[in-house]
Amino acid sequence: MSTVATKLPPGPNSFIPVINLISLRRDPLGFLTRLAKEYGEIAFFKLGPQPVYLISNPEYIREILITHNKNFMKGEGLQRAKRLLGEGLLTSEGEYHLRQRRLVQPAFHRQRIAGYASTMIDYAARLRDKWNGGEALDISREMMRLTLAIAGKTLFDADVESEADEIGDALSQTMQQFNRMTLPFSQLMEKLPLPSTRRFLKGRERLDKTIYQIIEERRRSGRDHGDLLSMLVSARDEEGDGSGMSDEQLRDEAMTIFLAGHETTATALTWTWYLLSTNPEAESKFHAEIDEVLGGRLPTAEDYPKLKYTEMVFAESMRLFPPAWIIGRRALNDYQIGDYHIPARSILLMSQYVMHHNPKYFPDPERFDPERWRPEAKEARPQFSYFPFGGGPRLCIGESFAWMEGVLVMATLAQKWKLRIVPGHPVDLQPLVTLRPKHGMKMTVEMS
């Protein structure tokens, strides 16, 4: 450790602290990218009275998320997100989080995830058979419906396709409010009788109703459905007191997995189709691999490791448009980074979007280039130059699930179809909880 320094890292000199809040609210990606570009690996700014540090050095990020992770807790936004997610893995802290992770982890073991491959493929094949050549679709909505159906089946052994629009709308309402929860003063806003607050409460009530009904049925029947919920219901904390989860704990974990599991993958897939439609050379290689590996048949779990270029396309899509685009931590105790002293209770931000567009690690960062993900190129970069699923003890528990789902869904749909962005359709980023396309993604379906 260096000698404690009192000087602040460089950052924007604003005599009106609320200006930073307005800038962050108006264009968070642009604001954070400018900070990193202008002020380097540690940039300091204030959001109202709150000191904030943007960290853009892979080694510093590794130390925060892994080496010294016990000195940090989730940022205030995710603390407030407990209104939606309760004490799920995304929001819980300390010993409680470790216990819940122990209980949930077996549901995401590699062998178990491979068992979900047939569900992913079946639902993707069902969707592709509904499409018609020449029709224009909002692919963002199509991917949301698909991953929602897959999440419902693998998590609950429930066919939620018939309710996909209703549940999807409820999720959208809660996600919109979720974004507001991450802002200072949001607690005050939530107490006001605003239409957005009423929509959030209605959406949460709709989701709770669905999840609690399934939990009640599962408890009553006692039958093992071979899904994630069955594992969670029967899980016992063998390293702790041997107890299982209450209905409320099950609800919190199910809500977290349901929300995070379908939203992030749908968003990543949407951006992938857009990038393939605007990069014909990569698209051609992608289709060539699918033809060679599958030979016209549907994929299986065994094909997943063979679809190497498909995975590279998906990885590059999540570099350019990371679904989870920022991580926040609050320092529990004073902390030292390089020459700078970070006081306790400061907020530290680490942005996947900023890091993934850093030319130091990704030359010509705006260019879509799946070749960046060849093994030798990956090994040449530091670990936390790319971290779409976070890292350390809080690494997304569903990472392996998401990679397999993304690759198998891409392969299944692309066997039959190519997708073309509708000319003139606006493509803008909407950084909510995930990095959504602001106007959806209107694309035309063409025979492959």
C-alpha positions in Angstrom: 0.0 0.0 0.0 1.2 3.5 -0.7 1.3 6.3 1.8 -2.2 7.7 2.4 -2.8 10.7 0.2 -5.3 13.4 0.8 -5.5 14.8 -2.7 -8.4 13.9 -4.9 -8.2 12.1 -8.2 -8.8 14.3 -11.2 -12.4 15.0 -12.3 -14.8 17.6 -13.5 -14.8 20.8 -11.6 -18.4 21.7 -11.1 -19.4 24.4 -8.6 -22.9 23.1 -8.8 -22.8 19.4 -7.8 -26.3 18.7 -9.2 -24.8 19.3 -12.7 -23.1 15.9 -12.6 -26.3 14.3 -11.6 -28.1 15.9 -14.6 -25.3 14.9 -16.9 -25.3 11.3 -15.6 -29.1 11.1 -15.9 -29.2 12.6 -19.4 -26.5 10.5 -20.9 -24.8 8.1 -18.5 -22.7 6.2 -21.1 -21.4 9.5 -22.7 -20.8 11.0 -19.2 -18.8 8.1 -17.9 -16.9 7.5 -21.2 -15.8 11.2 -21.2 -14.7 11.0 -17.6 -12.5 7.9 -18.3 -11.1 9.5 -21.5 -10.3 12.9 -19.9 -9.3 11.9 -16.4 -7.8 8.4 -16.7 -8.0 5.3 -14.6 -9.5 7.0 -11.5 -11.9 9.9 -11.9 -13.6 11.7 -9.1 -16.9 13.5 -9.2 -19.8 14.3 -6.9 -23.5 13.4 -7.2 -25.0 16.0 -4.9 -23.1 15.5 -1.6 -22.1 11.9 -2.5 -18.4 11.3 -3.5 -18.1 9.0 -6.5 -15.0 7.4 -8.1 -15.1 5.9 -11.6 -12.5 3.1 -11.7 -11.2 2.2 -15.2 -8.1 0.1 -14.5 -8.5 -3.8 -14.8 -6.2 -4.4 -11.9 -8.0 -2.0 -9.6 -11.3 -3.5 -10.6 -10.0 -7.0 -9.8 -8.8 -5.8 -6.4 -12.3 -4.3 -5.6 -14.3 -7.3 -6.9 -12.0 -10.1 -5.7 -9.0 -9.3 -3.5 -10.7 -6.8 -1.2 -14.4 -7.7 -1.9 -15.3 -7.8 1.8 -14.6 -4.1 2.2 -17.5 -3.4 -0.2 -21.2 -3.8 -0.4 -23.6 -3.2 -3.3 -24.3 0.4 -4.2 -27.4 2.2 -2.9 -29.4 1.7 -6.0 -29.3 -2.1 -5.6 -30.1 -1.7 -1.9 -33.2 0.1 -2.9 -33.9 -2.5 -5.5 -34.8 -4.9 -2.6 -38.3 -3.4 -3.1 -38.5 -5.6 -6.2 -36.0 -8.4 -5.7 -36.1 -8.8 -1.9 -33.0 -10.5 -0.5 -32.1 -12.3 -3.7 -28.5 -13.0 -4.8 -28.3 -9.7 -6.6 -29.1 -7.6 -3.6 -28.3 -9.6 -0.4 -25.0 -9.1 1.5 -22.6 -10.8 3.9 -23.3 -14.2 5.5 -26.9 -14.3 4.2 -25.7 -13.9 0.6 -23.1 -16.6 1.1 -25.7 -19.0 2.5 -28.1 -18.3 -0.3 -25.4 -18.8 -2.9 -24.5 -22.1 -1.4 -28.1 -23.2 -1.7 -28.6 -21.9 -5.3 -25.2 -23.0 -6.7 -26.0 -26.7 -7.4 -28.8 -25.6 -9.7 -26.2 -24.1 -12.0 -23.7 -26.9 -12.1 -22.4 -27.6 -15.7 -24.2 -31.0 -15.9 -27.5 -29.5 -14.8 -27.2 -26.6 -17.3 -26.5 -29.1 -20.1 -29.9 -30.7 -19.2 -31.6 -27.4 -20.0 -30.2 -27.3 -23.6 -33.1 -29.2 -25.1 -35.5 -26.6 -23.6 -33.5 -23.8 -25.1 -33.4 -25.4 -28.5 -37.1 -26.5 -28.5 -38.4 -23.1 -27.7 -36.1 -21.4 -30.2 -37.2 -23.9 -32.9 -40.9 -23.2 -32.0 -40.3 -19.5 -32.4 -38.5 -19.8 -35.8 -41.4 -21.9 -37.2 -43.8 -19.0 -36.3 -41.9 -16.5 -38.4 -42.7 -15.8 -42.0 -40.3 -14.6 -44.7 -40.5 -10.9 -45.5 -42.3 -9.9 -42.3 -40.9 -7.1 -40.1 -40.7 -7.9 -36.4 -39.5 -6.2 -33.3 -36.7 -8.6 -32.5 -36.2 -7.1 -29.1 -39.7 -8.1 -28.2 -39.3 -11.5 -29.9 -36.1 -12.3 -27.9 -37.8 -11.1 -24.6 -40.7 -13.5 -25.2 -38.3 -16.4 -26.1 -36.0 -16.0 -23.1 -39.0 -15.5 -20.8 -40.4 -18.8 -22.0 -37.1 -20.5 -21.5 -36.7 -19.0 -18.1 -40.2 -20.0 -17.1 -39.7 -23.6 -18.2 -36.2 -24.2 -16.8 -36.9 -22.3 -13.6 -40.5 -23.3 -12.8 -41.3 -26.1 -15.3 -44.1 -23.7 -16.3 -45.3 -22.8 -19.8 -45.5 -19.0 -19.6 -45.7 -18.5 -23.3 -49.4 -17.8 -23.2 -48.8 -15.1 -20.6 -45.5 -13.8 -22.1 -46.8 -10.5 -23.1 -48.6 -9.8 -19.8 -45.6 -10.9 -17.8 -43.2 -9.1 -20.1 -45.1 -5.9 -19.7 -45.0 -6.3 -15.9 -41.3 -6.8 -16.1 -40.9 -3.8 -18.3 -42.7 -1.6 -15.8 -40.6 -2.9 -12.9 -37.4 -2.4 -14.9 -38.3 1.2 -15.7 -38.7 1.9 -12.0 -35.7 -0.2 -11.1 -33.6 2.3 -13.1 -35.0 5.3 -11.1 -34.1 3.5 -7.9 -30.5 3.8 -8.6 -30.6 7.6 -8.5 -30.1 9.9 -5.5 -33.3 11.2 -4.0 -35.2 8.2 -5.4 -36.6 7.3 -2.0 -38.4 10.7 -1.9 -39.7 10.2 -5.4 -41.1 6.7 -4.5 -43.3 8.2 -1.8 -45.0 10.5 -4.3 -48.2 9.2 -5.9 -46.6 9.2 -9.4 -48.0 7.1 -12.3 -44.6 5.4 -12.6 -44.7 4.3 -9.0 -48.3 2.9 -9.4 -47.2 1.0 -12.5 -44.2 -0.4 -10.6 -46.4 -1.6 -7.8 -48.9 -3.2 -10.2 -46.1 -4.9 -12.1 -44.5 -6.3 -8.9 -47.9 -7.5 -7.7 -48.4 -9.3 -11.1 -45.0 -11.0 -10.9 -45.4 -11.9 -7.2 -48.8 -13.6 -7.9 -47.2 -15.8 -10.6 -44.2 -16.8 -8.6 -46.1 -17.5 -5.3 -48.7 -19.6 -7.1 -46.0 -21.8 -8.6 -44.2 -22.1 -5.2 -47.5 -23.0 -3.4 -48.3 -25.7 -6.0 -44.7 -27.1 -5.8 -44.8 -27.3 -2.0 -48.2 -29.0 -2.1 -47.4 -31.6 -4.7 -43.9 -32.4 -3.4 -43.0 -33.6 -6.9 -39.5 -33.0 -8.3 -40.0 -31.4 -11.7 -36.3 -31.5 -12.5 -36.3 -27.7 -12.7 -34.4 -25.0 -10.8 -37.3 -24.4 -8.4 -37.4 -28.1 -7.4 -33.7 -27.9 -6.6 -34.3 -24.7 -4.6 -37.3 -26.1 -2.7 -35.3 -29.3 -1.7 -31.9 -27.5 -1.1 -30.5 -27.6 2.5 -27.6 -25.6 3.9 -25.3 -28.5 4.8 -22.5 -26.2 5.7 -24.8 -24.1 8.0 -27.8 -25.1 10.1 -29.2 -27.6 7.6 -32.3 -25.6 6.9 -33.9 -24.8 3.6 -35.6 -21.7 2.2 -38.8 -20.1 3.2 -41.4 -19.2 0.6 -40.2 -15.6 0.8 -36.6 -16.6 0.2 -37.7 -18.8 -2.7 -39.7 -15.9 -4.1 -36.7 -13.6 -3.9 -34.3 -16.0 -5.6 -36.8 -17.0 -8.2 -37.6 -13.3 -9.0 -33.9 -12.5 -9.3 -33.1 -15.4 -11.6 -36.3 -14.9 -13.6 -35.7 -11.2 -14.1 -31.9 -11.3 -14.6 -32.0 -14.5 -16.4 -34.3 -13.5 -19.2 -33.7 -9.8 -19.5 -29.9 -9.9 -20.0 -29.8 -12.7 -22.5 -32.7 -11.2 -24.5 -30.9 -7.9 -24.7 -27.6 -9.6 -25.7 -29.3 -11.6 -28.4 -31.1 -8.5 -29.8 -27.8 -6.6 -30.2 -26.2 -9.7 -31.7 -28.8 -9.9 -34.5 -28.4 -6.2 -35.2 -24.5 -6.5 -35.4 -24.7 -9.5 -37.7 -27.1 -7.7 -40.0 -24.7 -4.8 -40.4 -21.5 -6.9 -40.7 -22.0 -9.3 -43.7 -18.5 -10.8 -43.6 -19.0 -12.0 -39.9 -22.5 -13.1 -40.7 -21.3 -15.2 -43.6 -18.7 -16.9 -41.3 -21.3 -17.4 -38.7 -23.7 -19.2 -41.1 -20.9 -21.3 -42.6 -20.0 -22.6 -39.1 -23.6 -23.5 -38.4 -23.9 -25.4 -41.7 -20.7 -27.2 -41.1 -21.3 -28.2 -37.5 -25.0 -29.0 -37.7 -25.5 -30.1 -41.3 -29.1 -29.0 -41.3 -30.2 -30.8 -38.0 -31.2 -29.0 -34.8 -28.3 -28.4 -32.4 -27.8 -30.4 -29.2 -25.9 -29.7 -25.9 -23.0 -31.6 -27.4 -22.7 -29.1 -30.3 -22.3 -26.1 -28.0 -18.5 -26.4 -27.6 -18.1 -26.9 -31.4 -19.8 -23.6 -32.2 -16.7 -21.6 -31.5 -17.2 -18.7 -34.0 -20.9 -18.4 -32.9 -19.6 -17.9 -29.3 -17.0 -15.4 -30.5 -19.8 -13.4 -32.2 -21.8 -13.5 -29.0 -18.8 -12.4 -26.9 -18.1 -9.5 -29.3 -21.7 -8.4 -29.1 -21.5 -8.3 -25.3 -18.3 -6.3 -25.6 -19.9 -3.6 -27.8 -23.3 -3.7 -26.0 -22.8 -5.2 -22.5 -26.3 -6.0 -21.1 -25.0 -5.2 -17.6 -23.2 -2.0 -18.3 -22.1 -0.8 -14.8 -21.3 -2.1 -11.3 -21.4 0.0 -8.2 -19.9 -0.7 -4.8 -19.9 1.3 -1.5 -16.7 1.2 0.6 -17.3 0.0 4.1 -13.9 1.3 5.3 -11.3 3.7 4.0 -9.6 2.2 1.0 -6.4 3.0 -0.9 -6.1 2.8 -4.7 -2.7 3.7 -6.1 -1.9 7.2 -4.7 -5.4 8.0 -3.7 -7.2 7.6 -0.4 -10.9 6.6 -0.8 -13.0 7.5 2.3 -15.5 5.0 3.8 -19.0 5.3 2.3 -17.7 6.5 -1.0 -19.3 5.0 -4.1 -17.0 3.2 -6.6 -18.3 2.7 -10.2 -16.9 0.2 -12.7 -18.4 0.3 -16.1 -18.3 -2.6 -18.4 -19.3 -0.3 -21.3 -16.4 2.1 -20.6 -13.9 -0.7 -20.2 -15.1 -2.7 -23.2 -14.7 0.4 -25.4 -11.2 1.3 -24.1 -8.8 1.3 -27.1 -5.9 0.3 -24.9 -7.4 -3.2 -24.7 -9.6 -3.2 -27.8 -8.0 -1.3 -30.7 -10.6 0.4 -32.9 -13.2 -0.3 -30.2 -16.3 0.6 -32.2 -15.5 -2.0 -34.8 -17.4 -5.3 -34.6 -14.7 -8.0 -34.8 -15.4 -11.5 -33.4 -11.7 -12.4 -34.1 -10.8 -10.5 -30.9 -12.0 -13.6 -29.1 -9.5 -16.1 -30.5 -7.8 -17.8 -27.5 -4.5 -16.1 -28.0 -6.1 -12.7 -28.2 -8.1 -13.3 -25.1 -5.1 -14.4 -23.1 -3.2 -11.3 -24.1 -5.7 -9.0 -22.3 -6.0 -8.4 -18.6 -8.9 -10.2 -16.9 -11.1 -7.2 -16.1 -10.7 -5.5 -19.4 -13.9 -7.6 -20.2 -16.3 -8.6 -17.5 -19.9 -8.8 -18.9 -21.0 -11.0 -15.9 -19.1 -9.2 -13.2 -16.5 -11.0 -11.1 -15.5 -12.4 -7.7 -17.9 -13.8 -5.2 -20.7 -11.8 -6.9 -20.0 -13.2 -10.3 -23.4 -13.8 -12.1 -24.4 -17.3 -11.0 -26.1 -17.8 -14.4 -23.1 -17.0 -16.6 -22.7 -20.6 -18.0 -26.5 -20.8 -18.5 -26.4 -17.5 -20.5 -23.5 -18.5 -22.7 -25.1 -21.8 -23.6 -28.5 -20.2 -24.2 -27.1 -17.4 -26.3 -25.1 -19.8 -28.6 -27.8 -22.5 -29.0 -30.6 -19.9 -29.7 -28.4 -18.2 -32.3 -27.6 -21.4 -34.0 -31.2 -22.6 -34.0 -32.8 -19.4 -35.4 -30.0 -18.8 -37.9 -30.4 -22.2 -39.5 -33.6 -21.0 -41.0 -33.5 -17.2 -41.0 -31.3 -14.1 -41.5 -32.5 -10.8 -39.9 -32.1 -7.5 -41.6 -32.5 -4.1 -39.8 -35.4 -2.2 -41.3 -33.9 0.8 -43.2 -34.3 4.0 -41.2 -35.1 2.3 -37.9 -33.5 4.4 -35.2 -30.9 2.5 -33.2 -30.2 4.2 -29.9 -29.0 3.0 -26.5 -31.2 3.0 -23.4 -29.1 2.3 -20.4 -31.6 1.1 -17.8 -30.7 -1.9 -15.6 -29.7 -3.5 -18.9 -28.4 -1.8 -22.0 -31.6 -2.0 -24.1 -32.2 -0.6 -27.6 -34.4 2.5 -26.9 -36.8 2.0 -29.8 -36.8 -1.8 -30.0 -35.2 -3.5 -33.0 -37.3 -3.6 -36.1 -35.9 -6.3 -38.4 -37.1 -8.1 -41.5 -37.0 -11.9 -41.6 -35.3 -13.4 -44.7 -34.7 -17.1 -45.5 -31.2 -18.2 -44.6 
